[in-house]
Amino acid sequence: MATVFYRPQALETIARRTLSEYDPMYLNGSPLAVPIETIIEKTFGLRIEYQYLTNDARELGRMIYDSGITTYYNRDIMDYALMRVEGGTMLIEAALLEDEKSYGRLRFTLAHELAHYIIHKQIFSGTGVAAALYNNDTDEDATEWQANYLAKAILMPNGQIKRCFYALRPVCKTKSEYVCKMAEIFEVSKQAMEIRLKDFALI
């Protein structure tokens, strides 16, 4: 099945719908960090497992659509090994848990894999492919671009970002102050927040 290409406006709508499924009142509340793990596990019924996926953390996440066998990096034997996985499992690079500075990246990886599940599940289910490998590389194909966009739209919802930005006007005087403060509030990286604020021409 071919990839359906979603425009940014459609992905914003999917993000709003996803957050409303979690809590119909969420988008009307005060700006705060999206509980991405709760949404993954409770709203969508997916499992999150932390494993060392590669020897150098080049792959941050892997969405498992069909039950079967996949690889992981076994640090005890310093080599790759096989493990059985159930469909509906999200494998996340365990190294992301080892550094507090990676917390924003961890949350974005979770949202990225959820985005793949939401918009690409029909493409990969039944193929036996543990698809949508999330790498550190900057090259993006259409599915990666869509997953990245939907991830930021889920973690940094349109209305809440704008509401938060205008609420901070009395205290934030520079672009970097807005980026730092809002990244802290939404528990994302400063880089991700800067991109999102530029999306809306707020900075």
PASEBA-1860 file (N, C-alpha, C; in nm, 3 decimals):
! residues 203
1> MATVFYRP> 0.085/-0.119/0.000/0.000/0.000/0.000/0.089/0.124/0.000 ~ 0.057/0.220/-0.086/0.139/0.340/-0.098/0.119/0.431/0.022 ~ 0.222/0.510/0.049/0.215/0.608/0.157/0.115/0.716/0.122 ~ 0.027/0.747/0.214/-0.063/0.861/0.198/0.014/0.985/0.243 ~ 0.014/1.089/0.161/0.087/1.209/0.201/-0.009/1.305/0.271 ~ 0.023/1.336/0.396/-0.059/1.428/0.475/0.003/1.567/0.472 ~ -0.076/1.667/0.445/-0.029/1.805/0.454/-0.021/1.845/0.602 ~ 0.059/1.949/0.633/0.071/1.993/0.773/-0.063/2.019/0.841
9> QALETIAR> -0.157/2.080/0.770/-0.288/2.110/0.831/-0.360/1.982/0.874 ~ -0.350/1.878/0.790/-0.412/1.750/0.824/-0.344/1.687/0.946 ~ -0.212/1.701/0.955/-0.139/1.644/1.068/-0.172/1.719/1.197 ~ -0.192/1.850/1.188/-0.235/1.928/1.305/-0.372/1.877/1.353 ~ -0.460/1.846/1.260/-0.593/1.795/1.295/-0.582/1.658/1.362 ~ -0.497/1.571/1.308/-0.476/1.438/1.368/-0.421/1.453/1.510 ~ -0.329/1.548/1.530/-0.273/1.570/1.663/-0.381/1.614/1.761 ~ -0.467/1.707/1.718/-0.577/1.752/1.807/-0.669/1.636/1.841
17> RTLSEYDP> -0.700/1.555/1.742/-0.789/1.441/1.765/-0.725/1.341/1.862 ~ -0.597/1.317/1.846/-0.524/1.225/1.934/-0.529/1.274/2.079 ~ -0.503/1.403/2.100/-0.503/1.459/2.236/-0.645/1.462/2.294 ~ -0.743/1.482/2.209/-0.883/1.482/2.256/-0.928/1.342/2.294 ~ -0.876/1.240/2.227/-0.907/1.101/2.264/-0.852/1.072/2.402 ~ -0.735/1.126/2.432/-0.675/1.108/2.564/-0.758/1.180/2.670 ~ -0.791/1.306/2.646/-0.867/1.386/2.741/-0.938/1.496/2.663 ~ -1.072/1.489/2.654/-1.147/1.588/2.576/-1.124/1.732/2.622
25> MYLNGSPL> -1.080/1.751/2.746/-1.060/1.886/2.799/-0.914/1.931/2.793 ~ -0.825/1.843/2.749/-0.683/1.873/2.758/-0.645/2.002/2.685 ~ -0.693/2.018/2.564/-0.653/2.133/2.483/-0.709/2.266/2.535 ~ -0.807/2.257/2.623/-0.864/2.380/2.680/-0.797/2.418/2.812 ~ -0.709/2.334/2.862/-0.646/2.358/2.992/-0.523/2.446/2.982 ~ -0.459/2.466/3.095/-0.336/2.544/3.099/-0.226/2.468/3.025 ~ -0.137/2.540/2.956/-0.027/2.474/2.886/0.060/2.391/2.981 ~ 0.080/2.265/2.947/0.167/2.178/3.026/0.213/2.063/2.939
33> AVPIETII> 0.313/1.991/2.987/0.372/1.882/2.908/0.268/1.774/2.879 ~ 0.266/1.729/2.755/0.176/1.621/2.713/0.225/1.490/2.775 ~ 0.137/1.414/2.841/0.178/1.285/2.902/0.189/1.176/2.797 ~ 0.295/1.182/2.719/0.306/1.099/2.599/0.307/0.949/2.632 ~ 0.370/0.907/2.742/0.372/0.764/2.775/0.232/0.714/2.810 ~ 0.157/0.795/2.883/0.019/0.758/2.918/-0.066/0.745/2.793 ~ -0.051/0.837/2.700/-0.128/0.832/2.575/-0.094/0.705/2.496 ~ 0.035/0.673/2.488/0.078/0.553/2.416/0.019/0.426/2.478
41> EKTFGLRI> 0.031/0.417/2.611/-0.008/0.293/2.679/-0.158/0.283/2.708 ~ -0.218/0.393/2.751/-0.359/0.387/2.791/-0.455/0.416/2.675 ~ -0.427/0.521/2.599/-0.519/0.558/2.490/-0.507/0.463/2.372 ~ -0.384/0.422/2.339/-0.364/0.337/2.221/-0.337/0.191/2.254 ~ -0.315/0.159/2.382/-0.294/0.020/2.422/-0.165/-0.040/2.370 ~ -0.063/0.043/2.346/0.067/-0.007/2.300/0.160/-0.030/2.418 ~ 0.262/-0.113/2.397/0.362/-0.139/2.500/0.491/-0.065/2.466 ~ 0.557/-0.012/2.568/0.687/0.052/2.549/0.792/-0.037/2.613
49> EYQYLTND> 0.894/-0.072/2.536/1.007/-0.150/2.589/1.136/-0.077/2.558 ~ 1.225/-0.072/2.655/1.355/-0.008/2.635/1.461/-0.115/2.613 ~ 1.530/-0.104/2.501/1.636/-0.198/2.465/1.749/-0.119/2.399 ~ 1.870/-0.174/2.406/1.978/-0.119/2.325/1.957/-0.172/2.183 ~ 1.918/-0.085/2.093/1.881/-0.130/1.959/2.002/-0.148/1.868 ~ 2.103/-0.062/1.886/2.225/-0.072/1.806/2.346/-0.050/1.898 ~ 2.465/-0.068/1.844/2.584/-0.052/1.927/2.623/0.095/1.948 ~ 2.562/0.186/1.870/2.600/0.327/1.881/2.481/0.422/1.891
57> ARELGRMI> 2.363/0.369/1.924/2.242/0.450/1.943/2.204/0.529/1.818 ~ 2.239/0.477/1.702/2.201/0.549/1.579/2.051/0.532/1.549 ~ 1.992/0.426/1.603/1.848/0.403/1.587/1.781/0.429/1.721 ~ 1.692/0.525/1.726/1.633/0.565/1.855/1.503/0.494/1.886 ~ 1.430/0.452/1.784/1.302/0.387/1.809/1.265/0.293/1.696 ~ 1.179/0.196/1.730/1.135/0.097/1.631/0.993/0.055/1.668 ~ 0.898/0.078/1.577/0.759/0.040/1.602/0.736/-0.100/1.546 ~ 0.695/-0.191/1.632/0.671/-0.329/1.590/0.522/-0.346/1.559
65> YDSGITTY> 0.490/-0.372/1.433/0.350/-0.385/1.392/0.300/-0.529/1.401 ~ 0.387/-0.625/1.370/0.346/-0.766/1.371/0.435/-0.845/1.466 ~ 0.378/-0.941/1.536/0.457/-1.027/1.624/0.561/-1.104/1.542 ~ 0.678/-1.120/1.601/0.785/-1.191/1.529/0.918/-1.175/1.598 ~ 1.024/-1.175/1.520/1.160/-1.167/1.571/1.223/-1.036/1.525 ~ 1.297/-0.972/1.614/1.373/-0.853/1.575/1.510/-0.858/1.642 ~ 1.597/-0.768/1.600/1.733/-0.766/1.655/1.745/-0.662/1.765 ~ 1.844/-0.681/1.850/1.882/-0.579/1.948/2.031/-0.597/1.975
73> YNRDIMDY> 2.090/-0.500/2.041/2.233/-0.511/2.071/2.250/-0.558/2.216 ~ 2.309/-0.676/2.232/2.329/-0.735/2.363/2.465/-0.689/2.417 ~ 2.463/-0.602/2.516/2.589/-0.547/2.569/2.671/-0.650/2.646 ~ 2.606/-0.755/2.692/2.679/-0.858/2.765/2.776/-0.933/2.673 ~ 2.730/-0.959/2.551/2.815/-1.035/2.458/2.876/-0.941/2.352 ~ 2.842/-0.812/2.360/2.895/-0.711/2.266/2.866/-0.750/2.121 ~ 2.744/-0.795/2.097/2.707/-0.835/1.962/2.554/-0.828/1.948 ~ 2.508/-0.835/1.825/2.364/-0.833/1.801/2.304/-0.970/1.830
81> ALMRVEGG> 2.179/-0.968/1.877/2.109/-1.091/1.910/1.963/-1.076/1.866 ~ 1.891/-1.187/1.872/1.750/-1.187/1.832/1.660/-1.196/1.954 ~ 1.543/-1.134/1.944/1.443/-1.150/2.050/1.305/-1.151/1.987 ~ 1.213/-1.218/2.056/1.075/-1.224/2.009/1.001/-1.099/2.058 ~ 0.922/-1.041/1.971/0.845/-0.921/2.007/0.699/-0.938/1.964 ~ 0.611/-0.873/2.039/0.469/-0.876/2.008/0.431/-0.754/1.925 ~ 0.337/-0.772/1.835/0.285/-0.658/1.760/0.227/-0.556/1.858 ~ 0.242/-0.428/1.825/0.194/-0.323/1.914/0.296/-0.286/2.021
89> TMLIEAAL> 0.423/-0.325/1.997/0.531/-0.290/2.090/0.616/-0.178/2.030 ~ 0.649/-0.082/2.112/0.735/0.029/2.072/0.870/0.007/2.140 ~ 0.972/-0.020/2.060/1.106/-0.038/2.116/1.178/0.097/2.113 ~ 1.230/0.137/2.228/1.298/0.266/2.240/1.441/0.241/2.287 ~ 1.534/0.315/2.228/1.676/0.301/2.262/1.699/0.331/2.411 ~ 1.752/0.231/2.482/1.770/0.241/2.627/1.871/0.349/2.666 ~ 1.963/0.382/2.576/2.063/0.485/2.608/1.998/0.620/2.636 ~ 1.877/0.641/2.583/1.807/0.768/2.607/1.769/0.786/2.754
97> LEDEKSYG> 1.766/0.676/2.829/1.732/0.682/2.972/1.852/0.718/3.058 ~ 1.970/0.716/2.999/2.093/0.726/3.079/2.145/0.868/3.098 ~ 2.083/0.963/3.028/2.133/1.100/3.036/2.013/1.194/3.048 ~ 2.009/1.271/3.156/1.898/1.365/3.177/1.882/1.461/3.060 ~ 1.993/1.494/2.996/1.989/1.588/2.884/1.914/1.530/2.765 ~ 1.895/1.398/2.765/1.826/1.331/2.652/1.675/1.323/2.674 ~ 1.624/1.382/2.783/1.482/1.365/2.816/1.391/1.419/2.705 ~ 1.424/1.536/2.651/1.344/1.591/2.542/1.348/1.501/2.420
105> RLRFTLAH> 1.467/1.449/2.389/1.483/1.357/2.276/1.405/1.227/2.299 ~ 1.406/1.179/2.423/1.330/1.059/2.457/1.181/1.081/2.431 ~ 1.129/1.193/2.480/0.985/1.221/2.461/0.952/1.238/2.313 ~ 1.043/1.301/2.238/1.016/1.318/2.095/1.019/1.183/2.024 ~ 1.111/1.095/2.063/1.118/0.961/2.003/0.989/0.884/2.028 ~ 0.938/0.890/2.151/0.810/0.824/2.183/0.698/0.879/2.095 ~ 0.692/1.011/2.083/0.587/1.074/2.001/0.604/1.039/1.853 ~ 0.729/1.031/1.808/0.759/0.997/1.669/0.709/0.856/1.636
113> ELAHYIIH> 0.737/0.762/1.724/0.693/0.624/1.700/0.541/0.613/1.709 ~ 0.479/0.687/1.800/0.332/0.689/1.807/0.276/0.746/1.677 ~ 0.339/0.850/1.626/0.295/0.911/1.500/0.298/0.808/1.387 ~ 0.406/0.730/1.380/0.412/0.624/1.279/0.294/0.528/1.295 ~ 0.267/0.491/1.418/0.158/0.397/1.443/0.025/0.455/1.396 ~ 0.001/0.581/1.427/-0.127/0.644/1.394/-0.146/0.656/1.243 ~ -0.044/0.701/1.170/-0.065/0.732/1.029/-0.008/0.630/0.930 ~ 0.075/0.538/0.979/0.138/0.443/0.886/0.108/0.296/0.919
121> KQIFSGTG> 0.030/0.273/1.021/0.004/0.134/1.062/-0.052/0.051/0.945 ~ -0.144/0.111/0.868/-0.208/0.035/0.759/-0.109/-0.004/0.650 ~ 0.002/0.072/0.640/0.103/0.042/0.537/0.184/-0.081/0.576 ~ 0.220/-0.090/0.705/0.316/-0.190/0.748/0.254/-0.314/0.812 ~ 0.134/-0.302/0.868/0.072/-0.418/0.933/0.052/-0.530/0.831 ~ 0.088/-0.651/0.874/0.072/-0.767/0.786/0.188/-0.789/0.692 ~ 0.286/-0.700/0.693/0.401/-0.716/0.603/0.514/-0.793/0.669 ~ 0.508/-0.805/0.804/0.617/-0.871/0.875/0.736/-0.780/0.893
129> VAAALYNN> 0.722/-0.654/0.856/0.833/-0.559/0.868/0.821/-0.483/0.999 ~ 0.930/-0.485/1.077/0.935/-0.397/1.195/0.975/-0.261/1.139 ~ 0.878/-0.187/1.098/0.904/-0.073/1.010/0.932/0.054/1.088 ~ 0.952/0.160/1.013/0.963/0.295/1.069/1.074/0.304/1.173 ~ 1.193/0.269/1.131/1.308/0.280/1.220/1.345/0.427/1.232 ~ 1.355/0.476/1.354/1.382/0.619/1.374/1.530/0.637/1.399 ~ 1.600/0.699/1.305/1.745/0.716/1.314/1.782/0.860/1.349 ~ 1.908/0.878/1.381/1.961/1.012/1.408/1.990/1.088/1.278
137> DTDEDATE> 1.985/1.019/1.166/2.022/1.082/1.039/1.928/1.196/1.005 ~ 1.979/1.293/0.930/1.897/1.408/0.893/1.815/1.380/0.768 ~ 1.853/1.280/0.690/1.776/1.247/0.570/1.637/1.199/0.609 ~ 1.537/1.252/0.541/1.400/1.213/0.573/1.326/1.178/0.445 ~ 1.258/1.065/0.446/1.166/1.038/0.337/1.029/1.089/0.381 ~ 0.929/1.066/0.300/0.796/1.121/0.329/0.741/1.069/0.463 ~ 0.759/0.939/0.490/0.703/0.884/0.614/0.772/0.944/0.735 ~ 0.903/0.965/0.726/0.977/1.023/0.839/0.937/1.168/0.861
145> WQANYLAK> 0.923/1.242/0.753/0.882/1.383/0.765/0.745/1.392/0.833 ~ 0.653/1.308/0.789/0.518/1.310/0.846/0.520/1.273/0.995 ~ 0.599/1.170/1.029/0.606/1.128/1.169/0.668/1.237/1.255 ~ 0.771/1.303/1.203/0.833/1.413/1.278/0.735/1.528/1.298 ~ 0.660/1.561/1.193/0.566/1.674/1.204/0.455/1.640/1.304 ~ 0.399/1.519/1.292/0.291/1.482/1.382/0.342/1.474/1.526 ~ 0.465/1.427/1.545/0.522/1.419/1.680/0.528/1.557/1.744 ~ 0.577/1.656/1.670/0.586/1.790/1.729/0.447/1.851/1.749
153> AILMPNGQ> 0.352/1.817/1.662/0.216/1.869/1.678/0.146/1.808/1.800 ~ 0.183/1.685/1.834/0.126/1.621/1.954/0.191/1.677/2.080 ~ 0.324/1.686/2.080/0.396/1.732/2.200/0.382/1.883/2.224 ~ 0.361/1.957/2.116/0.351/2.104/2.126/0.227/2.149/2.050 ~ 0.108/2.125/2.108/-0.017/2.153/2.037/-0.031/2.300/1.999 ~ -0.079/2.322/1.879/-0.095/2.455/1.821/-0.151/2.558/1.920 ~ -0.274/2.534/1.968/-0.340/2.632/2.055/-0.265/2.655/2.185 ~ -0.212/2.547/2.242/-0.142/2.561/2.370/-0.010/2.636/2.354
161> IKRCFYAL> 0.058/2.614/2.243/0.183/2.686/2.218/0.156/2.836/2.208 ~ 0.054/2.872/2.131/0.023/3.015/2.114/-0.023/3.077/2.246 ~ -0.105/3.004/2.320/-0.154/3.055/2.449/-0.038/3.078/2.545 ~ 0.053/2.982/2.548/0.170/2.990/2.637/0.260/3.106/2.595 ~ 0.283/3.120/2.466/0.370/3.226/2.415/0.319/3.364/2.458 ~ 0.190/3.387/2.438/0.136/3.520/2.471/0.130/3.542/2.622 ~ 0.111/3.433/2.698/0.110/3.446/2.844/0.248/3.482/2.898 ~ 0.353/3.445/2.825/0.490/3.472/2.870/0.542/3.609/2.827
169> RPVCKTKS> 0.464/3.682/2.751/0.509/3.812/2.702/0.560/3.907/2.812 ~ 0.493/3.909/2.928/0.542/4.002/3.031/0.679/3.965/3.088 ~ 0.720/3.837/3.078/0.845/3.795/3.142/0.957/3.762/3.044 ~ 0.924/3.728/2.920/1.026/3.691/2.822/1.052/3.807/2.727 ~ 1.177/3.848/2.719/1.213/3.963/2.636/1.286/3.923/2.508 ~ 1.351/3.808/2.509/1.429/3.766/2.392/1.377/3.634/2.337 ~ 1.417/3.606/2.213/1.379/3.480/2.149/1.427/3.361/2.231 ~ 1.551/3.367/2.280/1.606/3.254/2.355/1.533/3.233/2.487
177> EYVCKMAE> 1.484/3.341/2.548/1.406/3.326/2.673/1.276/3.252/2.647 ~ 1.208/3.287/2.538/1.085/3.215/2.502/1.115/3.067/2.477 ~ 1.219/3.041/2.399/1.253/2.902/2.364/1.284/2.821/2.489 ~ 1.370/2.876/2.578/1.410/2.804/2.699/1.292/2.779/2.792 ~ 1.214/2.882/2.816/1.101/2.870/2.910/0.995/2.774/2.857 ~ 0.963/2.786/2.729/0.858/2.701/2.673/0.905/2.557/2.655 ~ 1.033/2.537/2.625/1.087/2.400/2.618/1.076/2.333/2.755 ~ 1.099/2.411/2.859/1.088/2.359/2.997/0.943/2.322/3.029
185> IFEVSKQA> 0.849/2.409/2.993/0.707/2.386/3.022/0.656/2.261/2.950 ~ 0.690/2.247/2.823/0.638/2.136/2.743/0.729/2.012/2.745 ~ 0.842/2.022/2.817/0.936/1.910/2.832/0.982/1.855/2.696 ~ 1.029/1.948/2.613/1.087/1.912/2.484/1.224/1.978/2.475 ~ 1.300/1.942/2.373/1.431/2.004/2.355/1.413/2.149/2.308 ~ 1.514/2.229/2.334/1.510/2.369/2.289/1.505/2.375/2.136 ~ 1.575/2.283/2.072/1.574/2.279/1.926/1.432/2.254/1.872 ~ 1.362/2.157/1.932/1.226/2.125/1.888/1.133/2.244/1.911
193> MEIRLKDF> 1.147/2.311/2.025/1.061/2.425/2.055/1.089/2.540/1.958 ~ 1.214/2.564/1.928/1.248/2.673/1.835/1.185/2.648/1.698 ~ 1.192/2.524/1.652/1.132/2.489/1.523/0.981/2.513/1.526 ~ 0.918/2.473/1.636/0.771/2.487/1.646/0.730/2.634/1.651 ~ 0.804/2.717/1.725/0.772/2.859/1.732/0.792/2.925/1.596 ~ 0.891/2.879/1.522/0.912/2.933/1.387/0.800/2.888/1.292 ~ 0.746/2.767/1.313/0.634/2.722/1.232/0.519/2.822/1.234 ~ 0.498/2.881/1.351/0.386/2.974/1.369/0.429/3.121/1.358
201> ALI> 0.554/3.141/1.313/0.608/3.278/1.298/0.597/3.358/1.427 ~ 0.617/3.289/1.540/0.613/3.358/1.669/0.750/3.415/1.705 ~ 0.855/3.357/1.648/0.991/3.412/1.667/1.059/3.425/1.530
END
